[in-house]
Amino acid sequence: MPRPIGLIHWKEVAEGWVGYAERTGSTFVIDPLSRFALDAIQAAPQGLTPTEIAAQLADVSDATVEPDLPERIALAVGILVSAQLIEISTVEPLPPQ
C-alpha cells in the first residue's frame, strides 16, 4: 500500500498544484487527481489502495465516477512513487476488467 514520505508545501496553479517536497528538495506540478490521491494517502498512516482512494473520491465528488478510476489512480500512484513522494509497501492488484 502507498504511504507518504515527508512534508509537502502546496500552491494551486492553473495546471493543478505546485508542490515542494522537503525530504527531496524537489519542486513538481501534479494534476488534481494525483493531488487527491496524495492527500488521501497522507491522511491514512496505514496506507490506501487505489480502489480505496477511488471510493473516497466517489464519496466526495458530485461528478460521475468512471469505471477506470482505480486504474488511473494506480498510474498516478506510480508517478508519485517515481517522484519519491510516497513509498509502496505492498501493491493491491487491480480487479479484472
Biopython code that builds the backbone (N, CA, C, O; Angstrom):
import numpy as np
from Bio.PDB.StructureBuilder import StructureBuilder

atoms = [
    (1, "MET", "N", (0.838, -1.175, 0.000)),
    (1, "MET", "CA", (0.000, 0.000, 0.000)),
    (1, "MET", "C", (0.886, 1.243, 0.000)),
    (1, "MET", "O", (1.957, 1.242, 0.608)),
    (2, "PRO", "N", (0.443, 2.314, -0.685)),
    (2, "PRO", "CA", (1.231, 3.548, -0.689)),
    (2, "PRO", "C", (1.211, 4.236, 0.675)),
    (2, "PRO", "O", (0.190, 4.262, 1.363)),
    (3, "ARG", "N", (2.356, 4.786, 1.045)),
    (3, "ARG", "CA", (2.469, 5.583, 2.269)),
    (3, "ARG", "C", (3.233, 6.851, 1.944)),
    (3, "ARG", "O", (4.121, 6.834, 1.092)),
    (4, "PRO", "N", (2.897, 7.976, 2.622)),
    (4, "PRO", "CA", (3.573, 9.242, 2.332)),
    (4, "PRO", "C", (5.010, 9.254, 2.831)),
    (4, "PRO", "O", (5.373, 8.520, 3.750)),
    (5, "ILE", "N", (5.813, 10.094, 2.213)),
    (5, "ILE", "CA", (7.189, 10.302, 2.633)),
    (5, "ILE", "C", (7.394, 11.806, 2.806)),
    (5, "ILE", "O", (7.561, 12.515, 1.814)),
    (6, "GLY", "N", (7.387, 12.300, 4.021)),
    (6, "GLY", "CA", (7.743, 13.684, 4.290)),
    (6, "GLY", "C", (6.664, 14.721, 4.033)),
    (6, "GLY", "O", (5.577, 14.421, 3.538)),
    (7, "LEU", "N", (7.007, 15.953, 4.389)),
    (7, "LEU", "CA", (6.113, 17.100, 4.303)),
    (7, "LEU", "C", (6.196, 17.746, 2.927)),
    (7, "LEU", "O", (7.271, 17.849, 2.335)),
    (8, "ILE", "N", (5.021, 18.188, 2.422)),
    (8, "ILE", "CA", (4.954, 18.864, 1.131)),
    (8, "ILE", "C", (4.221, 20.188, 1.313)),
    (8, "ILE", "O", (3.188, 20.247, 1.981)),
    (9, "HIS", "N", (4.761, 21.249, 0.716)),
    (9, "HIS", "CA", (4.124, 22.568, 0.726)),
    (9, "HIS", "C", (3.468, 22.773, -0.638)),
    (9, "HIS", "O", (4.058, 22.432, -1.664)),
    (10, "TRP", "N", (2.241, 23.333, -0.660)),
    (10, "TRP", "CA", (1.445, 23.411, -1.892)),
    (10, "TRP", "C", (1.094, 24.829, -2.298)),
    (10, "TRP", "O", (0.976, 25.722, -1.460)),
    (11, "LYS", "N", (0.927, 25.020, -3.609)),
    (11, "LYS", "CA", (0.360, 26.240, -4.186)),
    (11, "LYS", "C", (-0.471, 25.822, -5.390)),
    (11, "LYS", "O", (0.008, 25.100, -6.264)),
    (12, "GLU", "N", (-1.724, 26.280, -5.429)),
    (12, "GLU", "CA", (-2.592, 25.959, -6.562)),
    (12, "GLU", "C", (-2.238, 26.847, -7.752)),
    (12, "GLU", "O", (-2.035, 28.051, -7.598)),
    (13, "VAL", "N", (-2.165, 26.247, -8.932)),
    (13, "VAL", "CA", (-1.899, 26.951, -10.187)),
    (13, "VAL", "C", (-2.897, 26.457, -11.227)),
    (13, "VAL", "O", (-3.640, 25.508, -10.976)),
    (14, "ALA", "N", (-2.918, 27.098, -12.393)),
    (14, "ALA", "CA", (-3.882, 26.741, -13.436)),
    (14, "ALA", "C", (-3.766, 25.277, -13.861)),
    (14, "ALA", "O", (-4.778, 24.649, -14.172)),
    (15, "GLU", "N", (-2.558, 24.725, -13.880)),
    (15, "GLU", "CA", (-2.326, 23.356, -14.336)),
    (15, "GLU", "C", (-2.665, 22.309, -13.279)),
    (15, "GLU", "O", (-2.723, 21.121, -13.593)),
    (16, "GLY", "N", (-2.886, 22.718, -12.056)),
    (16, "GLY", "CA", (-3.152, 21.792, -10.955)),
    (16, "GLY", "C", (-2.537, 22.325, -9.680)),
    (16, "GLY", "O", (-3.031, 23.293, -9.102)),
    (17, "TRP", "N", (-1.455, 21.693, -9.237)),
    (17, "TRP", "CA", (-0.803, 22.082, -7.986)),
    (17, "TRP", "C", (0.704, 22.031, -8.153)),
    (17, "TRP", "O", (1.240, 21.120, -8.784)),
    (18, "VAL", "N", (1.386, 23.022, -7.580)),
    (18, "VAL", "CA", (2.842, 23.001, -7.475)),
    (18, "VAL", "C", (3.151, 22.603, -6.039)),
    (18, "VAL", "O", (2.591, 23.155, -5.092)),
    (19, "GLY", "N", (4.042, 21.643, -5.894)),
    (19, "GLY", "CA", (4.428, 21.191, -4.565)),
    (19, "GLY", "C", (5.934, 21.276, -4.385)),
    (19, "GLY", "O", (6.706, 21.155, -5.335)),
    (20, "TYR", "N", (6.320, 21.487, -3.147)),
    (20, "TYR", "CA", (7.733, 21.445, -2.774)),
    (20, "TYR", "C", (7.875, 20.378, -1.706)),
    (20, "TYR", "O", (7.287, 20.492, -0.630)),
    (21, "ALA", "N", (8.650, 19.340, -1.992)),
    (21, "ALA", "CA", (8.865, 18.239, -1.052)),
    (21, "ALA", "C", (10.107, 18.524, -0.226)),
    (21, "ALA", "O", (11.216, 18.587, -0.758)),
    (22, "GLU", "N", (9.916, 18.697, 1.080)),
    (22, "GLU", "CA", (11.054, 18.993, 1.960)),
    (22, "GLU", "C", (12.088, 17.874, 1.946)),
    (22, "GLU", "O", (13.289, 18.146, 1.943)),
    (23, "ARG", "N", (11.646, 16.628, 1.938)),
    (23, "ARG", "CA", (12.571, 15.491, 2.026)),
    (23, "ARG", "C", (13.536, 15.436, 0.851)),
    (23, "ARG", "O", (14.732, 15.207, 1.028)),
    (24, "THR", "N", (13.003, 15.650, -0.359)),
    (24, "THR", "CA", (13.841, 15.532, -1.549)),
    (24, "THR", "C", (14.360, 16.876, -2.049)),
    (24, "THR", "O", (15.295, 16.926, -2.848)),
    (25, "GLY", "N", (13.748, 17.973, -1.575)),
    (25, "GLY", "CA", (14.130, 19.297, -2.059)),
    (25, "GLY", "C", (13.661, 19.574, -3.470)),
    (25, "GLY", "O", (14.154, 20.493, -4.123)),
    (26, "SER", "N", (12.703, 18.778, -3.948)),
    (26, "SER", "CA", (12.237, 18.942, -5.327)),
    (26, "SER", "C", (10.925, 19.718, -5.391)),
    (26, "SER", "O", (10.115, 19.700, -4.465)),
    (27, "THR", "N", (10.750, 20.392, -6.511)),
    (27, "THR", "CA", (9.513, 21.099, -6.822)),
    (27, "THR", "C", (8.881, 20.389, -8.005)),
    (27, "THR", "O", (9.583, 19.969, -8.924)),
    (28, "PHE", "N", (7.551, 20.250, -7.992)),
    (28, "PHE", "CA", (6.864, 19.485, -9.025)),
    (28, "PHE", "C", (5.459, 20.044, -9.237)),
    (28, "PHE", "O", (4.939, 20.777, -8.396)),
    (29, "VAL", "N", (4.851, 19.691, -10.370)),
    (29, "VAL", "CA", (3.464, 20.051, -10.686)),
    (29, "VAL", "C", (2.691, 18.752, -10.847)),
    (29, "VAL", "O", (3.135, 17.846, -11.552)),
    (30, "ILE", "N", (1.530, 18.656, -10.191)),
    (30, "ILE", "CA", (0.682, 17.477, -10.364)),
    (30, "ILE", "C", (-0.746, 17.909, -10.656)),
    (30, "ILE", "O", (-1.160, 19.020, -10.322)),
    (31, "ASP", "N", (-1.486, 17.009, -11.284)),
    (31, "ASP", "CA", (-2.882, 17.267, -11.626)),
    (31, "ASP", "C", (-3.775, 17.053, -10.402)),
    (31, "ASP", "O", (-3.330, 16.477, -9.409)),
    (32, "PRO", "N", (-5.034, 17.512, -10.463)),
    (32, "PRO", "CA", (-5.927, 17.384, -9.305)),
    (32, "PRO", "C", (-6.155, 15.944, -8.836)),
    (32, "PRO", "O", (-6.256, 15.710, -7.632)),
    (33, "LEU", "N", (-6.239, 14.977, -9.749)),
    (33, "LEU", "CA", (-6.445, 13.590, -9.332)),
    (33, "LEU", "C", (-5.251, 13.076, -8.531)),
    (33, "LEU", "O", (-5.422, 12.411, -7.510)),
    (34, "SER", "N", (-4.052, 13.386, -8.997)),
    (34, "SER", "CA", (-2.844, 12.969, -8.270)),
    (34, "SER", "C", (-2.773, 13.641, -6.908)),
    (34, "SER", "O", (-2.361, 13.025, -5.926)),
    (35, "ARG", "N", (-3.175, 14.903, -6.852)),
    (35, "ARG", "CA", (-3.171, 15.619, -5.560)),
    (35, "ARG", "C", (-4.166, 14.980, -4.600)),
    (35, "ARG", "O", (-3.866, 14.811, -3.419)),
    (36, "PHE", "N", (-5.357, 14.622, -5.102)),
    (36, "PHE", "CA", (-6.340, 13.960, -4.248)),
    (36, "PHE", "C", (-5.781, 12.645, -3.717)),
    (36, "PHE", "O", (-5.909, 12.337, -2.532)),
    (37, "ALA", "N", (-5.158, 11.873, -4.609)),
    (37, "ALA", "CA", (-4.582, 10.587, -4.191)),
    (37, "ALA", "C", (-3.506, 10.791, -3.136)),
    (37, "ALA", "O", (-3.469, 10.074, -2.136)),
    (38, "LEU", "N", (-2.634, 11.762, -3.354)),
    (38, "LEU", "CA", (-1.558, 12.020, -2.397)),
    (38, "LEU", "C", (-2.120, 12.471, -1.051)),
    (38, "LEU", "O", (-1.660, 12.012, -0.005)),
    (39, "ASP", "N", (-3.105, 13.362, -1.066)),
    (39, "ASP", "CA", (-3.720, 13.810, 0.186)),
    (39, "ASP", "C", (-4.387, 12.653, 0.921)),
    (39, "ASP", "O", (-4.279, 12.545, 2.142)),
    (40, "ALA", "N", (-5.078, 11.787, 0.178)),
    (40, "ALA", "CA", (-5.739, 10.639, 0.806)),
    (40, "ALA", "C", (-4.709, 9.714, 1.448)),
    (40, "ALA", "O", (-4.915, 9.220, 2.557)),
    (41, "ILE", "N", (-3.608, 9.484, 0.750)),
    (41, "ILE", "CA", (-2.542, 8.627, 1.282)),
    (41, "ILE", "C", (-1.917, 9.260, 2.521)),
    (41, "ILE", "O", (-1.647, 8.565, 3.501)),
    (42, "GLN", "N", (-1.686, 10.566, 2.487)),
    (42, "GLN", "CA", (-1.097, 11.234, 3.645)),
    (42, "GLN", "C", (-2.017, 11.204, 4.853)),
    (42, "GLN", "O", (-1.542, 11.206, 5.989)),
    (43, "ALA", "N", (-3.331, 11.176, 4.627)),
    (43, "ALA", "CA", (-4.296, 11.168, 5.732)),
    (43, "ALA", "C", (-4.499, 9.775, 6.319)),
    (43, "ALA", "O", (-5.168, 9.627, 7.342)),
    (44, "ALA", "N", (-3.933, 8.759, 5.688)),
    (44, "ALA", "CA", (-4.126, 7.379, 6.138)),
    (44, "ALA", "C", (-2.769, 6.744, 6.432)),
    (44, "ALA", "O", (-2.142, 6.189, 5.530)),
    (45, "PRO", "N", (-2.307, 6.818, 7.681)),
    (45, "PRO", "CA", (-0.979, 6.294, 8.009)),
    (45, "PRO", "C", (-0.801, 4.814, 7.670)),
    (45, "PRO", "O", (0.323, 4.370, 7.435)),
    (46, "GLN", "N", (-1.883, 4.052, 7.642)),
    (46, "GLN", "CA", (-1.777, 2.625, 7.317)),
    (46, "GLN", "C", (-1.672, 2.402, 5.816)),
    (46, "GLN", "O", (-1.442, 1.273, 5.382)),
    (47, "GLY", "N", (-1.834, 3.448, 5.014)),
    (47, "GLY", "CA", (-1.786, 3.317, 3.563)),
    (47, "GLY", "C", (-3.154, 3.047, 2.976)),
    (47, "GLY", "O", (-4.075, 2.648, 3.688)),
    (48, "LEU", "N", (-3.286, 3.262, 1.686)),
    (48, "LEU", "CA", (-4.537, 3.024, 0.971)),
    (48, "LEU", "C", (-4.231, 2.375, -0.365)),
    (48, "LEU", "O", (-3.158, 2.577, -0.933)),
    (49, "THR", "N", (-5.169, 1.602, -0.858)),
    (49, "THR", "CA", (-5.055, 1.032, -2.191)),
    (49, "THR", "C", (-5.695, 1.993, -3.195)),
    (49, "THR", "O", (-6.475, 2.855, -2.793)),
    (50, "PRO", "N", (-5.387, 1.869, -4.488)),
    (50, "PRO", "CA", (-6.064, 2.692, -5.490)),
    (50, "PRO", "C", (-7.588, 2.550, -5.445)),
    (50, "PRO", "O", (-8.304, 3.525, -5.672)),
    (51, "THR", "N", (-8.083, 1.357, -5.157)),
    (51, "THR", "CA", (-9.526, 1.144, -5.060)),
    (51, "THR", "C", (-10.115, 1.923, -3.888)),
    (51, "THR", "O", (-11.196, 2.500, -4.006)),
    (52, "GLU", "N", (-9.414, 1.941, -2.762)),
    (52, "GLU", "CA", (-9.889, 2.701, -1.595)),
    (52, "GLU", "C", (-9.863, 4.205, -1.876)),
    (52, "GLU", "O", (-10.765, 4.932, -1.460)),
    (53, "ILE", "N", (-8.838, 4.666, -2.575)),
    (53, "ILE", "CA", (-8.764, 6.087, -2.930)),
    (53, "ILE", "C", (-9.911, 6.448, -3.873)),
    (53, "ILE", "O", (-10.531, 7.500, -3.718)),
    (54, "ALA", "N", (-10.197, 5.584, -4.845)),
    (54, "ALA", "CA", (-11.314, 5.820, -5.766)),
    (54, "ALA", "C", (-12.637, 5.889, -5.003)),
    (54, "ALA", "O", (-13.488, 6.719, -5.322)),
    (55, "ALA", "N", (-12.817, 5.036, -4.012)),
    (55, "ALA", "CA", (-14.042, 5.050, -3.202)),
    (55, "ALA", "C", (-14.164, 6.365, -2.438)),
    (55, "ALA", "O", (-15.258, 6.919, -2.329)),
    (56, "GLN", "N", (-13.051, 6.869, -1.910)),
    (56, "GLN", "CA", (-13.085, 8.159, -1.212)),
    (56, "GLN", "C", (-13.458, 9.281, -2.167)),
    (56, "GLN", "O", (-14.244, 10.160, -1.813)),
    (57, "LEU", "N", (-12.905, 9.259, -3.368)),
    (57, "LEU", "CA", (-13.226, 10.287, -4.358)),
    (57, "LEU", "C", (-14.698, 10.212, -4.733)),
    (57, "LEU", "O", (-15.349, 11.247, -4.882)),
    (58, "ALA", "N", (-15.226, 9.019, -4.885)),
    (58, "ALA", "CA", (-16.650, 8.854, -5.201)),
    (58, "ALA", "C", (-17.528, 9.433, -4.093)),
    (58, "ALA", "O", (-18.589, 9.998, -4.363)),
    (59, "ASP", "N", (-17.080, 9.289, -2.845)),
    (59, "ASP", "CA", (-17.850, 9.798, -1.706)),
    (59, "ASP", "C", (-17.922, 11.325, -1.674)),
    (59, "ASP", "O", (-18.917, 11.885, -1.213)),
    (60, "VAL", "N", (-16.884, 12.001, -2.157)),
    (60, "VAL", "CA", (-16.841, 13.465, -2.055)),
    (60, "VAL", "C", (-17.114, 14.173, -3.379)),
    (60, "VAL", "O", (-17.174, 15.403, -3.414)),
    (61, "SER", "N", (-17.278, 13.433, -4.452)),
    (61, "SER", "CA", (-17.426, 14.040, -5.774)),
    (61, "SER", "C", (-18.882, 14.058, -6.215)),
    (61, "SER", "O", (-19.628, 13.104, -5.994)),
    (62, "ASP", "N", (-19.272, 15.168, -6.847)),
    (62, "ASP", "CA", (-20.604, 15.259, -7.439)),
    (62, "ASP", "C", (-20.614, 14.670, -8.842)),
    (62, "ASP", "O", (-21.675, 14.352, -9.379)),
    (63, "ALA", "N", (-19.435, 14.524, -9.435)),
    (63, "ALA", "CA", (-19.324, 14.001, -10.792)),
    (63, "ALA", "C", (-19.488, 12.485, -10.795)),
    (63, "ALA", "O", (-19.289, 11.825, -9.775)),
    (64, "THR", "N", (-19.846, 11.955, -11.930)),
    (64, "THR", "CA", (-19.932, 10.516, -12.102)),
    (64, "THR", "C", (-18.520, 9.933, -12.091)),
    (64, "THR", "O", (-17.638, 10.404, -12.808)),
    (65, "VAL", "N", (-18.322, 8.920, -11.284)),
    (65, "VAL", "CA", (-17.017, 8.279, -11.195)),
    (65, "VAL", "C", (-16.936, 7.209, -12.279)),
    (65, "VAL", "O", (-17.781, 6.316, -12.348)),
    (66, "GLU", "N", (-15.927, 7.306, -13.110)),
    (66, "GLU", "CA", (-15.776, 6.389, -14.232)),
    (66, "GLU", "C", (-15.180, 5.062, -13.772)),
    (66, "GLU", "O", (-14.420, 5.021, -12.805)),
    (67, "PRO", "N", (-15.530, 3.965, -14.475)),
    (67, "PRO", "CA", (-15.055, 2.637, -14.056)),
    (67, "PRO", "C", (-13.532, 2.483, -14.064)),
    (67, "PRO", "O", (-12.993, 1.648, -13.337)),
    (68, "ASP", "N", (-12.834, 3.277, -14.878)),
    (68, "ASP", "CA", (-11.371, 3.149, -14.946)),
    (68, "ASP", "C", (-10.655, 3.980, -13.882)),
    (68, "ASP", "O", (-9.429, 4.086, -13.906)),
    (69, "LEU", "N", (-11.406, 4.569, -12.952)),
    (69, "LEU", "CA", (-10.794, 5.432, -11.941)),
    (69, "LEU", "C", (-9.719, 4.725, -11.114)),
    (69, "LEU", "O", (-8.647, 5.302, -10.931)),
    (70, "PRO", "N", (-9.944, 3.498, -10.601)),
    (70, "PRO", "CA", (-8.861, 2.853, -9.849)),
    (70, "PRO", "C", (-7.593, 2.678, -10.683)),
    (70, "PRO", "O", (-6.486, 2.819, -10.163)),
    (71, "GLU", "N", (-7.747, 2.373, -11.961)),
    (71, "GLU", "CA", (-6.571, 2.224, -12.830)),
    (71, "GLU", "C", (-5.856, 3.566, -13.014)),
    (71, "GLU", "O", (-4.626, 3.616, -12.988)),
    (72, "ARG", "N", (-6.609, 4.650, -13.199)),
    (72, "ARG", "CA", (-5.999, 5.979, -13.334)),
    (72, "ARG", "C", (-5.304, 6.382, -12.045)),
    (72, "ARG", "O", (-4.236, 6.993, -12.079)),
    (73, "ILE", "N", (-5.904, 6.042, -10.903)),
    (73, "ILE", "CA", (-5.265, 6.342, -9.619)),
    (73, "ILE", "C", (-4.004, 5.508, -9.453)),
    (73, "ILE", "O", (-3.002, 6.009, -8.943)),
    (74, "ALA", "N", (-4.030, 4.251, -9.870)),
    (74, "ALA", "CA", (-2.831, 3.412, -9.791)),
    (74, "ALA", "C", (-1.699, 4.008, -10.623)),
    (74, "ALA", "O", (-0.542, 3.967, -10.204)),
    (75, "LEU", "N", (-2.014, 4.558, -11.788)),
    (75, "LEU", "CA", (-0.993, 5.233, -12.604)),
    (75, "LEU", "C", (-0.454, 6.461, -11.882)),
    (75, "LEU", "O", (0.753, 6.703, -11.871)),
    (76, "ALA", "N", (-1.360, 7.240, -11.276)),
    (76, "ALA", "CA", (-0.936, 8.426, -10.523)),
    (76, "ALA", "C", (-0.046, 8.025, -9.357)),
    (76, "ALA", "O", (0.952, 8.691, -9.081)),
    (77, "VAL", "N", (-0.396, 6.948, -8.674)),
    (77, "VAL", "CA", (0.413, 6.469, -7.552)),
    (77, "VAL", "C", (1.803, 6.074, -8.044)),
    (77, "VAL", "O", (2.799, 6.356, -7.378)),
    (78, "GLY", "N", (1.878, 5.428, -9.196)),
    (78, "GLY", "CA", (3.176, 5.069, -9.767)),
    (78, "GLY", "C", (4.040, 6.289, -10.016)),
    (78, "GLY", "O", (5.247, 6.257, -9.776)),
    (79, "ILE", "N", (3.437, 7.360, -10.494)),
    (79, "ILE", "CA", (4.173, 8.606, -10.722)),
    (79, "ILE", "C", (4.621, 9.212, -9.401)),
    (79, "ILE", "O", (5.741, 9.712, -9.290)),
    (80, "LEU", "N", (3.743, 9.169, -8.393)),
    (80, "LEU", "CA", (4.098, 9.699, -7.074)),
    (80, "LEU", "C", (5.248, 8.905, -6.458)),
    (80, "LEU", "O", (6.106, 9.474, -5.782)),
    (81, "VAL", "N", (5.267, 7.598, -6.687)),
    (81, "VAL", "CA", (6.373, 6.760, -6.201)),
    (81, "VAL", "C", (7.660, 7.151, -6.920)),
    (81, "VAL", "O", (8.702, 7.323, -6.288)),
    (82, "SER", "N", (7.583, 7.290, -8.246)),
    (82, "SER", "CA", (8.770, 7.663, -9.039)),
    (82, "SER", "C", (9.336, 9.008, -8.601)),
    (82, "SER", "O", (10.548, 9.221, -8.630)),
    (83, "ALA", "N", (8.446, 9.915, -8.195)),
    (83, "ALA", "CA", (8.870, 11.235, -7.742)),
    (83, "ALA", "C", (9.334, 11.215, -6.284)),
    (83, "ALA", "O", (9.701, 12.257, -5.742)),
    (84, "GLN", "N", (9.320, 10.054, -5.650)),
    (84, "GLN", "CA", (9.724, 9.861, -4.259)),
    (84, "GLN", "C", (8.865, 10.659, -3.285)),
    (84, "GLN", "O", (9.351, 11.153, -2.267)),
    (85, "LEU", "N", (7.571, 10.779, -3.617)),
    (85, "LEU", "CA", (6.634, 11.456, -2.728)),
    (85, "LEU", "C", (5.906, 10.477, -1.826)),
    (85, "LEU", "O", (5.417, 10.848, -0.759)),
    (86, "ILE", "N", (5.834, 9.219, -2.258)),
    (86, "ILE", "CA", (5.260, 8.149, -1.448)),
    (86, "ILE", "C", (6.103, 6.901, -1.674)),
    (86, "ILE", "O", (6.903, 6.828, -2.607)),
    (87, "GLU", "N", (5.904, 5.928, -0.802)),
    (87, "GLU", "CA", (6.563, 4.641, -0.993)),
    (87, "GLU", "C", (5.497, 3.563, -0.958)),
    (87, "GLU", "O", (4.422, 3.751, -0.389)),
    (88, "ILE", "N", (5.805, 2.441, -1.567)),
    (88, "ILE", "CA", (4.873, 1.319, -1.634)),
    (88, "ILE", "C", (5.378, 0.209, -0.729)),
    (88, "ILE", "O", (6.528, -0.218, -0.831)),
    (89, "SER", "N", (4.498, -0.256, 0.167)),
    (89, "SER", "CA", (4.875, -1.403, 0.988)),
    (89, "SER", "C", (4.391, -2.687, 0.315)),
    (89, "SER", "O", (5.141, -3.659, 0.224)),
    (90, "THR", "N", (3.175, -2.696, -0.146)),
    (90, "THR", "CA", (2.642, -3.780, -0.984)),
    (90, "THR", "C", (1.673, -3.143, -1.957)),
    (90, "THR", "O", (1.107, -2.089, -1.666)),
    (91, "VAL", "N", (1.476, -3.752, -3.085)),
    (91, "VAL", "CA", (0.587, -3.196, -4.098)),
    (91, "VAL", "C", (-0.594, -4.122, -4.270)),
    (91, "VAL", "O", (-0.429, -5.328, -4.455)),
    (92, "GLU", "N", (-1.809, -3.546, -4.210)),
    (92, "GLU", "CA", (-3.012, -4.308, -4.454)),
    (92, "GLU", "C", (-3.203, -4.465, -5.955)),
    (92, "GLU", "O", (-3.190, -3.465, -6.673)),
    (93, "PRO", "N", (-3.380, -5.685, -6.455)),
    (93, "PRO", "CA", (-3.630, -5.824, -7.895)),
    (93, "PRO", "C", (-4.979, -5.231, -8.254)),
    (93, "PRO", "O", (-5.912, -5.252, -7.451)),
    (94, "LEU", "N", (-5.076, -4.704, -9.458)),
    (94, "LEU", "CA", (-6.340, -4.161, -9.936)),
    (94, "LEU", "C", (-7.299, -5.303, -10.214)),
    (94, "LEU", "O", (-6.876, -6.381, -10.634)),
    (95, "PRO", "N", (-8.607, -5.076, -9.982)),
    (95, "PRO", "CA", (-9.578, -6.142, -10.275)),
    (95, "PRO", "C", (-9.653, -6.370, -11.782)),
    (95, "PRO", "O", (-9.419, -5.448, -12.563)),
    (96, "PRO", "N", (-9.981, -7.604, -12.195)),
    (96, "PRO", "CA", (-10.091, -7.879, -13.631)),
    (96, "PRO", "C", (-11.202, -7.025, -14.246)),
    (96, "PRO", "O", (-12.200, -6.707, -13.599)),
    (97, "GLN", "N", (-11.000, -6.673, -15.496)),
    (97, "GLN", "CA", (-11.989, -5.816, -16.167)),
    (97, "GLN", "C", (-12.932, -6.605, -17.015)),
    (97, "GLN", "O", (-13.822, -6.034, -17.645)),
]
sb = StructureBuilder()
sb.init_structure("model")
sb.init_model(0)
sb.init_chain("A")
sb.init_seg("    ")
for serial, (resi, resn, name, xyz) in enumerate(atoms, 1):
    if name == "N":
        sb.init_residue(resn, " ", resi, " ")
    sb.init_atom(name, np.array(xyz, "f"), 0.0, 1.0, " ", f" {name:<3s}", serial, name[0])
structure = sb.get_structure()
